[in-house]
């Protein structure tokens, strides 16, 4: 299946989403086009609850869901 390079990213910096696997809320920090997968890659900050600390992670678009 060909990759649609004109499709816009689903989220933009500042948006909120959740990790599909765990449901943890995240804030989108940066968006870039992936090199080896037909998807966008998002740098996100996982908004962990105290006493855990927030941390950054890069995930493909298909691993995120709407918050």
PDB file of N, CA, C, O and CB in Angstrom:
ATOM      1  N   UNK A   1       0.841  -1.167   0.000  1.00  0.00           N
ATOM      2  CA  UNK A   1       0.000   0.000   0.000  1.00  0.00           C
ATOM      3  C   UNK A   1       0.897   1.245   0.000  1.00  0.00           C
ATOM      4  O   UNK A   1       1.802   1.343   0.828  1.00  0.00           O
ATOM      5  CB  UNK A   1      -0.962  -0.010   1.220  1.00  0.00           C
ATOM      6  N   UNK A   2       0.664   2.191  -0.906  1.00  0.00           N
ATOM      7  CA  UNK A   2       1.513   3.381  -0.958  1.00  0.00           C
ATOM      8  C   UNK A   2       1.278   4.296   0.247  1.00  0.00           C
ATOM      9  O   UNK A   2       0.191   4.325   0.822  1.00  0.00           O
ATOM     10  CB  UNK A   2       1.259   4.151  -2.255  1.00  0.00           C
ATOM     11  N   UNK A   3       2.309   5.030   0.608  1.00  0.00           N
ATOM     12  CA  UNK A   3       2.248   5.945   1.745  1.00  0.00           C
ATOM     13  C   UNK A   3       1.716   7.291   1.268  1.00  0.00           C
ATOM     14  O   UNK A   3       2.198   7.834   0.274  1.00  0.00           O
ATOM     15  CB  UNK A   3       3.646   6.106   2.413  1.00  0.00           C
ATOM     16  N   UNK A   4       0.731   7.826   1.971  1.00  0.00           N
ATOM     17  CA  UNK A   4       0.168   9.129   1.640  1.00  0.00           C
ATOM     18  C   UNK A   4       0.998  10.207   2.334  1.00  0.00           C
ATOM     19  O   UNK A   4       0.790  10.491   3.514  1.00  0.00           O
ATOM     20  CB  UNK A   4      -1.335   9.218   2.059  1.00  0.00           C
ATOM     21  N   UNK A   5       1.933  10.802   1.604  1.00  0.00           N
ATOM     22  CA  UNK A   5       2.825  11.811   2.181  1.00  0.00           C
ATOM     23  C   UNK A   5       2.141  13.178   2.321  1.00  0.00           C
ATOM     24  O   UNK A   5       2.741  14.107   2.860  1.00  0.00           O
ATOM     25  CB  UNK A   5       4.079  11.949   1.320  1.00  0.00           C
ATOM     26  N   UNK A   6       0.904  13.315   1.847  1.00  0.00           N
ATOM     27  CA  UNK A   6       0.186  14.584   1.974  1.00  0.00           C
ATOM     28  C   UNK A   6      -0.732  14.599   3.189  1.00  0.00           C
ATOM     29  O   UNK A   6      -1.274  15.646   3.543  1.00  0.00           O
ATOM     30  CB  UNK A   6      -0.623  14.856   0.717  1.00  0.00           C
ATOM     31  N   UNK A   7      -0.912  13.449   3.829  1.00  0.00           N
ATOM     32  CA  UNK A   7      -1.769  13.362   5.015  1.00  0.00           C
ATOM     33  C   UNK A   7      -1.166  14.173   6.145  1.00  0.00           C
ATOM     34  O   UNK A   7       0.011  13.998   6.462  1.00  0.00           O
ATOM     35  CB  UNK A   7      -1.965  11.893   5.453  1.00  0.00           C
ATOM     36  N   UNK A   8      -1.943  15.061   6.763  1.00  0.00           N
ATOM     37  CA  UNK A   8      -1.395  15.846   7.873  1.00  0.00           C
ATOM     38  C   UNK A   8      -1.249  15.002   9.137  1.00  0.00           C
ATOM     39  O   UNK A   8      -1.887  13.958   9.278  1.00  0.00           O
ATOM     40  CB  UNK A   8      -2.287  17.057   8.157  1.00  0.00           C
ATOM     41  N   UNK A   9      -0.415  15.460  10.034  1.00  0.00           N
ATOM     42  CA  UNK A   9      -0.240  14.786  11.326  1.00  0.00           C
ATOM     43  C   UNK A   9      -1.542  14.893  12.117  1.00  0.00           C
ATOM     44  O   UNK A   9      -2.249  15.897  12.024  1.00  0.00           O
ATOM     45  CB  UNK A   9       0.955  15.405  12.132  1.00  0.00           C
ATOM     46  N   UNK A  10      -1.850  13.878  12.879  1.00  0.00           N
ATOM     47  CA  UNK A  10      -3.085  13.839  13.668  1.00  0.00           C
ATOM     48  C   UNK A  10      -3.026  14.798  14.860  1.00  0.00           C
ATOM     49  O   UNK A  10      -4.046  15.365  15.252  1.00  0.00           O
ATOM     50  CB  UNK A  10      -3.352  12.412  14.160  1.00  0.00           C
ATOM     51  N   UNK A  11      -1.841  14.977  15.433  1.00  0.00           N
ATOM     52  CA  UNK A  11      -1.663  15.842  16.597  1.00  0.00           C
ATOM     53  C   UNK A  11      -0.614  16.900  16.277  1.00  0.00           C
ATOM     54  O   UNK A  11       0.208  16.717  15.380  1.00  0.00           O
ATOM     55  CB  UNK A  11      -1.250  15.015  17.851  1.00  0.00           C
ATOM     56  N   UNK A  12      -0.646  18.005  17.013  1.00  0.00           N
ATOM     57  CA  UNK A  12       0.367  19.046  16.870  1.00  0.00           C
ATOM     58  C   UNK A  12       0.944  19.354  18.248  1.00  0.00           C
ATOM     59  O   UNK A  12       0.338  19.005  19.261  1.00  0.00           O
ATOM     60  CB  UNK A  12      -0.232  20.331  16.212  1.00  0.00           C
ATOM     61  N   UNK A  13       2.111  20.006  18.301  1.00  0.00           N
ATOM     62  CA  UNK A  13       2.697  20.320  19.607  1.00  0.00           C
ATOM     63  C   UNK A  13       1.701  21.058  20.501  1.00  0.00           C
ATOM     64  O   UNK A  13       0.996  21.965  20.061  1.00  0.00           O
ATOM     65  CB  UNK A  13       3.966  21.163  19.431  1.00  0.00           C
ATOM     66  N   UNK A  14       1.665  20.643  21.766  1.00  0.00           N
ATOM     67  CA  UNK A  14       0.741  21.225  22.729  1.00  0.00           C
ATOM     68  C   UNK A  14      -0.528  20.419  22.921  1.00  0.00           C
ATOM     69  O   UNK A  14      -1.225  20.584  23.923  1.00  0.00           O
ATOM     70  CB  UNK A  14       0.385  22.600  22.306  1.00  0.00           C
ATOM     71  N   UNK A  15      -0.843  19.523  21.945  1.00  0.00           N
ATOM     72  CA  UNK A  15      -2.036  18.671  22.069  1.00  0.00           C
ATOM     73  C   UNK A  15      -1.834  17.635  23.167  1.00  0.00           C
ATOM     74  O   UNK A  15      -0.708  17.326  23.555  1.00  0.00           O
ATOM     75  CB  UNK A  15      -2.354  17.970  20.726  1.00  0.00           C
ATOM     76  N   UNK A  16      -2.948  17.109  23.654  1.00  0.00           N
ATOM     77  CA  UNK A  16      -2.913  16.013  24.627  1.00  0.00           C
ATOM     78  C   UNK A  16      -3.450  14.756  23.949  1.00  0.00           C
ATOM     79  O   UNK A  16      -4.360  14.818  23.121  1.00  0.00           O
ATOM     80  CB  UNK A  16      -3.750  16.362  25.915  1.00  0.00           C
ATOM     81  N   UNK A  17      -2.879  13.633  24.311  1.00  0.00           N
ATOM     82  CA  UNK A  17      -3.304  12.325  23.795  1.00  0.00           C
ATOM     83  C   UNK A  17      -3.051  11.320  24.908  1.00  0.00           C
ATOM     84  O   UNK A  17      -2.808  11.702  26.053  1.00  0.00           O
ATOM     85  CB  UNK A  17      -2.532  11.926  22.459  1.00  0.00           C
ATOM     86  N   UNK A  18      -3.108  10.037  24.571  1.00  0.00           N
ATOM     87  CA  UNK A  18      -2.819   8.978  25.538  1.00  0.00           C
ATOM     88  C   UNK A  18      -2.084   7.859  24.818  1.00  0.00           C
ATOM     89  O   UNK A  18      -2.284   7.633  23.625  1.00  0.00           O
ATOM     90  CB  UNK A  18      -4.125   8.448  26.212  1.00  0.00           C
ATOM     91  N   UNK A  19      -1.225   7.158  25.566  1.00  0.00           N
ATOM     92  CA  UNK A  19      -0.570   5.978  25.004  1.00  0.00           C
ATOM     93  C   UNK A  19      -1.618   4.883  24.848  1.00  0.00           C
ATOM     94  O   UNK A  19      -2.365   4.595  25.784  1.00  0.00           O
ATOM     95  CB  UNK A  19       0.621   5.497  25.907  1.00  0.00           C
ATOM     96  N   UNK A  20      -1.672   4.283  23.689  1.00  0.00           N
ATOM     97  CA  UNK A  20      -2.679   3.258  23.427  1.00  0.00           C
ATOM     98  C   UNK A  20      -2.504   2.048  24.339  1.00  0.00           C
ATOM     99  O   UNK A  20      -3.493   1.478  24.800  1.00  0.00           O
ATOM    100  CB  UNK A  20      -2.615   2.822  21.972  1.00  0.00           C
ATOM    101  N   UNK A  21      -1.271   1.651  24.603  1.00  0.00           N
ATOM    102  CA  UNK A  21      -1.011   0.433  25.374  1.00  0.00           C
ATOM    103  C   UNK A  21      -1.365   0.574  26.852  1.00  0.00           C
ATOM    104  O   UNK A  21      -1.887  -0.362  27.458  1.00  0.00           O
ATOM    105  CB  UNK A  21       0.439   0.049  25.243  1.00  0.00           C
ATOM    106  N   UNK A  22      -1.081   1.745  27.437  1.00  0.00           N
ATOM    107  CA  UNK A  22      -1.254   1.898  28.889  1.00  0.00           C
ATOM    108  C   UNK A  22      -2.329   2.902  29.278  1.00  0.00           C
ATOM    109  O   UNK A  22      -2.791   2.909  30.419  1.00  0.00           O
ATOM    110  CB  UNK A  22       0.046   2.312  29.509  1.00  0.00           C
ATOM    111  N   UNK A  23      -2.728   3.745  28.338  1.00  0.00           N
ATOM    112  CA  UNK A  23      -3.717   4.778  28.633  1.00  0.00           C
ATOM    113  C   UNK A  23      -3.138   5.986  29.348  1.00  0.00           C
ATOM    114  O   UNK A  23      -3.883   6.893  29.718  1.00  0.00           O
ATOM    115  CB  UNK A  23      -4.815   4.200  29.459  1.00  0.00           C
ATOM    116  N   UNK A  24      -1.810   6.021  29.553  1.00  0.00           N
ATOM    117  CA  UNK A  24      -1.196   7.158  30.241  1.00  0.00           C
ATOM    118  C   UNK A  24      -1.342   8.419  29.400  1.00  0.00           C
ATOM    119  O   UNK A  24      -1.114   8.380  28.191  1.00  0.00           O
ATOM    120  CB  UNK A  24       0.294   6.880  30.537  1.00  0.00           C
ATOM    121  N   UNK A  25      -1.720   9.544  30.020  1.00  0.00           N
ATOM    122  CA  UNK A  25      -1.831  10.794  29.273  1.00  0.00           C
ATOM    123  C   UNK A  25      -0.458  11.326  28.882  1.00  0.00           C
ATOM    124  O   UNK A  25       0.511  11.191  29.630  1.00  0.00           O
ATOM    125  CB  UNK A  25      -2.583  11.840  30.095  1.00  0.00           C
ATOM    126  N   UNK A  26      -0.391  11.935  27.697  1.00  0.00           N
ATOM    127  CA  UNK A  26       0.845  12.523  27.206  1.00  0.00           C
ATOM    128  C   UNK A  26       0.560  13.903  26.628  1.00  0.00           C
ATOM    129  O   UNK A  26      -0.563  14.203  26.223  1.00  0.00           O
ATOM    130  CB  UNK A  26       1.504  11.612  26.148  1.00  0.00           C
ATOM    131  N   UNK A  27       1.588  14.729  26.597  1.00  0.00           N
ATOM    132  CA  UNK A  27       1.540  16.016  25.913  1.00  0.00           C
ATOM    133  C   UNK A  27       2.482  15.932  24.728  1.00  0.00           C
ATOM    134  O   UNK A  27       3.623  15.495  24.878  1.00  0.00           O
ATOM    135  CB  UNK A  27       1.925  17.203  26.869  1.00  0.00           C
ATOM    136  N   UNK A  28       2.024  16.343  23.547  1.00  0.00           N
ATOM    137  CA  UNK A  28       2.842  16.304  22.333  1.00  0.00           C
ATOM    138  C   UNK A  28       3.850  17.447  22.385  1.00  0.00           C
ATOM    139  O   UNK A  28       3.467  18.607  22.536  1.00  0.00           O
ATOM    140  CB  UNK A  28       1.954  16.402  21.047  1.00  0.00           C
ATOM    141  N   UNK A  29       5.146  17.122  22.261  1.00  0.00           N
ATOM    142  CA  UNK A  29       6.205  18.123  22.282  1.00  0.00           C
ATOM    143  C   UNK A  29       6.686  18.471  20.885  1.00  0.00           C
ATOM    144  O   UNK A  29       6.978  19.634  20.602  1.00  0.00           O
ATOM    145  CB  UNK A  29       7.365  17.636  23.115  1.00  0.00           C
ATOM    146  N   UNK A  30       6.774  17.471  19.999  1.00  0.00           N
ATOM    147  CA  UNK A  30       7.329  17.673  18.661  1.00  0.00           C
ATOM    148  C   UNK A  30       6.760  16.624  17.719  1.00  0.00           C
ATOM    149  O   UNK A  30       6.415  15.521  18.140  1.00  0.00           O
ATOM    150  CB  UNK A  30       8.880  17.607  18.681  1.00  0.00           C
ATOM    151  N   UNK A  31       6.665  16.976  16.439  1.00  0.00           N
ATOM    152  CA  UNK A  31       6.135  16.062  15.423  1.00  0.00           C
ATOM    153  C   UNK A  31       7.125  16.016  14.267  1.00  0.00           C
ATOM    154  O   UNK A  31       7.607  17.056  13.819  1.00  0.00           O
ATOM    155  CB  UNK A  31       4.711  16.511  14.930  1.00  0.00           C
ATOM    156  N   UNK A  32       7.433  14.804  13.779  1.00  0.00           N
ATOM    157  CA  UNK A  32       8.278  14.682  12.582  1.00  0.00           C
ATOM    158  C   UNK A  32       7.815  13.491  11.754  1.00  0.00           C
ATOM    159  O   UNK A  32       7.146  12.587  12.254  1.00  0.00           O
ATOM    160  CB  UNK A  32       9.780  14.525  12.970  1.00  0.00           C
ATOM    161  N   UNK A  33       8.178  13.509  10.505  1.00  0.00           N
ATOM    162  CA  UNK A  33       7.850  12.410   9.596  1.00  0.00           C
ATOM    163  C   UNK A  33       8.846  11.289   9.826  1.00  0.00           C
ATOM    164  O   UNK A  33      10.051  11.531   9.889  1.00  0.00           O
ATOM    165  CB  UNK A  33       7.867  12.875   8.103  1.00  0.00           C
ATOM    166  N   UNK A  34       8.357  10.076   9.950  1.00  0.00           N
ATOM    167  CA  UNK A  34       9.233   8.928  10.184  1.00  0.00           C
ATOM    168  C   UNK A  34      10.002   8.574   8.913  1.00  0.00           C
ATOM    169  O   UNK A  34       9.513   8.779   7.802  1.00  0.00           O
ATOM    170  CB  UNK A  34       8.417   7.712  10.671  1.00  0.00           C
ATOM    171  N   UNK A  35      11.207   8.043   9.090  1.00  0.00           N
ATOM    172  CA  UNK A  35      12.023   7.640   7.942  1.00  0.00           C
ATOM    173  C   UNK A  35      11.678   6.243   7.457  1.00  0.00           C
ATOM    174  O   UNK A  35      11.579   6.015   6.251  1.00  0.00           O
ATOM    175  CB  UNK A  35      13.494   7.705   8.298  1.00  0.00           C
ATOM    176  N   UNK A  36      11.494   5.309   8.371  1.00  0.00           N
ATOM    177  CA  UNK A  36      11.390   3.909   7.980  1.00  0.00           C
ATOM    178  C   UNK A  36      10.004   3.310   8.168  1.00  0.00           C
ATOM    179  O   UNK A  36       9.782   2.152   7.814  1.00  0.00           O
ATOM    180  CB  UNK A  36      12.371   3.110   8.751  1.00  0.00           C
ATOM    181  N   UNK A  37       9.074   4.074   8.717  1.00  0.00           N
ATOM    182  CA  UNK A  37       7.698   3.601   8.843  1.00  0.00           C
ATOM    183  C   UNK A  37       6.776   4.642   8.221  1.00  0.00           C
ATOM    184  O   UNK A  37       7.095   5.830   8.256  1.00  0.00           O
ATOM    185  CB  UNK A  37       7.319   3.336  10.340  1.00  0.00           C
ATOM    186  N   UNK A  38       5.651   4.236   7.655  1.00  0.00           N
ATOM    187  CA  UNK A  38       4.758   5.188   6.990  1.00  0.00           C
ATOM    188  C   UNK A  38       3.867   5.930   7.979  1.00  0.00           C
ATOM    189  O   UNK A  38       2.643   5.810   7.929  1.00  0.00           O
ATOM    190  CB  UNK A  38       3.895   4.467   5.969  1.00  0.00           C
ATOM    191  N   UNK A  39       4.474   6.688   8.867  1.00  0.00           N
ATOM    192  CA  UNK A  39       3.715   7.316   9.937  1.00  0.00           C
ATOM    193  C   UNK A  39       4.477   8.531  10.444  1.00  0.00           C
ATOM    194  O   UNK A  39       5.640   8.731  10.094  1.00  0.00           O
ATOM    195  CB  UNK A  39       3.445   6.315  11.088  1.00  0.00           C
ATOM    196  N   UNK A  40       3.832   9.332  11.257  1.00  0.00           N
ATOM    197  CA  UNK A  40       4.513  10.411  11.957  1.00  0.00           C
ATOM    198  C   UNK A  40       5.056   9.863  13.270  1.00  0.00           C
ATOM    199  O   UNK A  40       4.516   8.910  13.831  1.00  0.00           O
ATOM    200  CB  UNK A  40       3.557  11.622  12.205  1.00  0.00           C
ATOM    201  N   UNK A  41       6.130  10.478  13.747  1.00  0.00           N
ATOM    202  CA  UNK A  41       6.687  10.127  15.047  1.00  0.00           C
ATOM    203  C   UNK A  41       6.548  11.354  15.933  1.00  0.00           C
ATOM    204  O   UNK A  41       6.866  12.472  15.529  1.00  0.00           O
ATOM    205  CB  UNK A  41       8.189   9.656  14.937  1.00  0.00           C
ATOM    206  N   UNK A  42       6.071  11.125  17.142  1.00  0.00           N
ATOM    207  CA  UNK A  42       5.823  12.207  18.085  1.00  0.00           C
ATOM    208  C   UNK A  42       6.764  12.097  19.273  1.00  0.00           C
ATOM    209  O   UNK A  42       6.926  11.027  19.860  1.00  0.00           O
ATOM    210  CB  UNK A  42       4.364  12.193  18.556  1.00  0.00           C
ATOM    211  N   UNK A  43       7.381  13.223  19.617  1.00  0.00           N
ATOM    212  CA  UNK A  43       8.113  13.288  20.885  1.00  0.00           C
ATOM    213  C   UNK A  43       7.078  13.738  21.895  1.00  0.00           C
ATOM    214  O   UNK A  43       6.467  14.795  21.739  1.00  0.00           O
ATOM    215  CB  UNK A  43       9.382  14.276  20.827  1.00  0.00           C
ATOM    216  N   UNK A  44       6.883  12.941  22.929  1.00  0.00           N
ATOM    217  CA  UNK A  44       5.833  13.227  23.903  1.00  0.00           C
ATOM    218  C   UNK A  44       6.411  13.271  25.312  1.00  0.00           C
ATOM    219  O   UNK A  44       7.462  12.691  25.584  1.00  0.00           O
ATOM    220  CB  UNK A  44       4.714  12.175  23.817  1.00  0.00           C
ATOM    221  N   UNK A  45       5.721  13.956  26.188  1.00  0.00           N
ATOM    222  CA  UNK A  45       6.041  13.944  27.617  1.00  0.00           C
ATOM    223  C   UNK A  45       4.936  13.157  28.283  1.00  0.00           C
ATOM    224  O   UNK A  45       3.771  13.552  28.256  1.00  0.00           O
ATOM    225  CB  UNK A  45       6.170  15.407  28.224  1.00  0.00           C
ATOM    226  N   UNK A  46       5.313  12.026  28.889  1.00  0.00           N
ATOM    227  CA  UNK A  46       4.351  11.205  29.612  1.00  0.00           C
ATOM    228  C   UNK A  46       4.062  11.903  30.933  1.00  0.00           C
ATOM    229  O   UNK A  46       4.969  12.158  31.726  1.00  0.00           O
ATOM    230  CB  UNK A  46       4.886   9.742  29.838  1.00  0.00           C
ATOM    231  N   UNK A  47       2.795  12.206  31.156  1.00  0.00           N
ATOM    232  CA  UNK A  47       2.392  12.978  32.332  1.00  0.00           C
ATOM    233  C   UNK A  47       2.116  12.025  33.489  1.00  0.00           C
ATOM    234  O   UNK A  47       0.965  11.724  33.805  1.00  0.00           O
ATOM    235  CB  UNK A  47       1.140  13.850  32.026  1.00  0.00           C
ATOM    236  N   UNK A  48       3.183  11.562  34.106  1.00  0.00           N
ATOM    237  CA  UNK A  48       3.081  10.593  35.194  1.00  0.00           C
ATOM    238  C   UNK A  48       2.538  11.258  36.452  1.00  0.00           C
ATOM    239  O   UNK A  48       2.766  12.443  36.694  1.00  0.00           O
ATOM    240  CB  UNK A  48       4.450   9.953  35.478  1.00  0.00           C
ATOM    241  N   UNK A  49       1.823  10.484  37.238  1.00  0.00           N
ATOM    242  CA  UNK A  49       1.295  10.995  38.505  1.00  0.00           C
ATOM    243  C   UNK A  49       2.363  10.888  39.585  1.00  0.00           C
ATOM    244  O   UNK A  49       3.213   9.999  39.543  1.00  0.00           O
ATOM    245  CB  UNK A  49       0.018  10.221  38.925  1.00  0.00           C
ATOM    246  N   UNK A  50       2.316  11.786  40.540  1.00  0.00           N
ATOM    247  CA  UNK A  50       3.266  11.758  41.653  1.00  0.00           C
ATOM    248  C   UNK A  50       3.094  10.461  42.427  1.00  0.00           C
ATOM    249  O   UNK A  50       1.956  10.016  42.572  1.00  0.00           O
ATOM    250  CB  UNK A  50       3.070  12.983  42.587  1.00  0.00           C
ATOM    251  N   UNK A  51       4.108   9.846  42.917  1.00  0.00           N
ATOM    252  CA  UNK A  51       5.465  10.353  43.077  1.00  0.00           C
ATOM    253  C   UNK A  51       6.353  10.136  41.854  1.00  0.00           C
ATOM    254  O   UNK A  51       7.516  10.541  41.868  1.00  0.00           O
ATOM    255  CB  UNK A  51       6.097   9.708  44.263  1.00  0.00           C
ATOM    256  N   UNK A  52       5.840   9.511  40.800  1.00  0.00           N
ATOM    257  CA  UNK A  52       6.641   9.339  39.588  1.00  0.00           C
ATOM    258  C   UNK A  52       6.867  10.702  38.932  1.00  0.00           C
ATOM    259  O   UNK A  52       6.103  11.643  39.150  1.00  0.00           O
ATOM    260  CB  UNK A  52       5.946   8.358  38.595  1.00  0.00           C
ATOM    261  N   UNK A  53       7.921  10.792  38.131  1.00  0.00           N
ATOM    262  CA  UNK A  53       8.225  12.041  37.442  1.00  0.00           C
ATOM    263  C   UNK A  53       7.885  11.910  35.974  1.00  0.00           C
ATOM    264  O   UNK A  53       8.025  10.825  35.410  1.00  0.00           O
ATOM    265  CB  UNK A  53       9.703  12.427  37.621  1.00  0.00           C
ATOM    266  N   UNK A  54       7.435  13.002  35.327  1.00  0.00           N
ATOM    267  CA  UNK A  54       7.183  12.965  33.886  1.00  0.00           C
ATOM    268  C   UNK A  54       8.472  12.614  33.136  1.00  0.00           C
ATOM    269  O   UNK A  54       9.570  12.912  33.606  1.00  0.00           O
ATOM    270  CB  UNK A  54       6.621  14.328  33.393  1.00  0.00           C
ATOM    271  N   UNK A  55       8.331  11.980  31.970  1.00  0.00           N
ATOM    272  CA  UNK A  55       9.502  11.656  31.165  1.00  0.00           C
ATOM    273  C   UNK A  55       9.137  11.759  29.698  1.00  0.00           C
ATOM    274  O   UNK A  55       7.964  11.673  29.332  1.00  0.00           O
ATOM    275  CB  UNK A  55      10.040  10.245  31.500  1.00  0.00           C
ATOM    276  N   UNK A  56      10.153  11.944  28.852  1.00  0.00           N
ATOM    277  CA  UNK A  56       9.946  12.088  27.416  1.00  0.00           C
ATOM    278  C   UNK A  56      10.127  10.751  26.720  1.00  0.00           C
ATOM    279  O   UNK A  56      10.877   9.888  27.175  1.00  0.00           O
ATOM    280  CB  UNK A  56      10.908  13.129  26.830  1.00  0.00           C
ATOM    281  N   UNK A  57       9.419  10.600  25.599  1.00  0.00           N
ATOM    282  CA  UNK A  57       9.406   9.348  24.853  1.00  0.00           C
ATOM    283  C   UNK A  57       9.097   9.696  23.408  1.00  0.00           C
ATOM    284  O   UNK A  57       8.374  10.662  23.160  1.00  0.00           O
ATOM    285  CB  UNK A  57       8.359   8.325  25.438  1.00  0.00           C
ATOM    286  N   UNK A  58       9.617   8.946  22.445  1.00  0.00           N
ATOM    287  CA  UNK A  58       9.236   9.101  21.042  1.00  0.00           C
ATOM    288  C   UNK A  58       8.390   7.903  20.653  1.00  0.00           C
ATOM    289  O   UNK A  58       8.787   6.758  20.872  1.00  0.00           O
ATOM    290  CB  UNK A  58      10.492   9.231  20.112  1.00  0.00           C
ATOM    291  N   UNK A  59       7.209   8.166  20.069  1.00  0.00           N
ATOM    292  CA  UNK A  59       6.294   7.090  19.688  1.00  0.00           C
ATOM    293  C   UNK A  59       5.694   7.367  18.313  1.00  0.00           C
ATOM    294  O   UNK A  59       5.480   8.526  17.958  1.00  0.00           O
ATOM    295  CB  UNK A  59       5.175   6.928  20.739  1.00  0.00           C
ATOM    296  N   UNK A  60       5.417   6.311  17.529  1.00  0.00           N
ATOM    297  CA  UNK A  60       4.734   6.506  16.251  1.00  0.00           C
ATOM    298  C   UNK A  60       3.258   6.831  16.478  1.00  0.00           C
ATOM    299  O   UNK A  60       2.690   6.519  17.525  1.00  0.00           O
ATOM    300  CB  UNK A  60       4.876   5.251  15.365  1.00  0.00           C
ATOM    301  N   UNK A  61       2.654   7.464  15.476  1.00  0.00           N
ATOM    302  CA  UNK A  61       1.260   7.891  15.584  1.00  0.00           C
ATOM    303  C   UNK A  61       0.312   6.744  15.927  1.00  0.00           C
ATOM    304  O   UNK A  61      -0.651   6.941  16.669  1.00  0.00           O
ATOM    305  CB  UNK A  61       0.823   8.535  14.291  1.00  0.00           C
ATOM    306  N   UNK A  62       0.572   5.550  15.399  1.00  0.00           N
ATOM    307  CA  UNK A  62      -0.355   4.438  15.639  1.00  0.00           C
ATOM    308  C   UNK A  62      -0.312   3.924  17.076  1.00  0.00           C
ATOM    309  O   UNK A  62      -1.121   3.072  17.444  1.00  0.00           O
ATOM    310  CB  UNK A  62      -0.046   3.302  14.692  1.00  0.00           C
ATOM    311  N   UNK A  63       0.620   4.425  17.901  1.00  0.00           N
ATOM    312  CA  UNK A  63       0.670   4.039  19.319  1.00  0.00           C
ATOM    313  C   UNK A  63      -0.023   5.058  20.222  1.00  0.00           C
ATOM    314  O   UNK A  63       0.023   4.934  21.446  1.00  0.00           O
ATOM    315  CB  UNK A  63       2.117   3.867  19.762  1.00  0.00           C
ATOM    316  N   UNK A  64      -0.678   6.081  19.613  1.00  0.00           N
ATOM    317  CA  UNK A  64      -1.392   7.092  20.386  1.00  0.00           C
ATOM    318  C   UNK A  64      -2.883   7.012  20.125  1.00  0.00           C
ATOM    319  O   UNK A  64      -3.319   6.559  19.067  1.00  0.00           O
ATOM    320  CB  UNK A  64      -0.874   8.488  20.054  1.00  0.00           C
ATOM    321  N   UNK A  65      -3.659   7.456  21.100  1.00  0.00           N
ATOM    322  CA  UNK A  65      -5.110   7.556  20.935  1.00  0.00           C
ATOM    323  C   UNK A  65      -5.562   8.869  21.539  1.00  0.00           C
ATOM    324  O   UNK A  65      -4.839   9.464  22.339  1.00  0.00           O
ATOM    325  CB  UNK A  65      -5.850   6.349  21.598  1.00  0.00           C
ATOM    326  N   UNK A  66      -6.747   9.332  21.170  1.00  0.00           N
ATOM    327  CA  UNK A  66      -7.266  10.574  21.718  1.00  0.00           C
ATOM    328  C   UNK A  66      -7.457  10.435  23.218  1.00  0.00           C
ATOM    329  O   UNK A  66      -7.859   9.385  23.718  1.00  0.00           O
ATOM    330  CB  UNK A  66      -8.588  10.961  21.039  1.00  0.00           C
ATOM    331  N   UNK A  67      -7.159  11.520  23.924  1.00  0.00           N
ATOM    332  CA  UNK A  67      -7.279  11.515  25.393  1.00  0.00           C
ATOM    333  C   UNK A  67      -8.722  11.524  25.827  1.00  0.00           C
ATOM    334  O   UNK A  67      -9.006  11.521  27.025  1.00  0.00           O
ATOM    335  CB  UNK A  67      -6.558  12.711  25.997  1.00  0.00           C
TER     336      UNK A  67
END
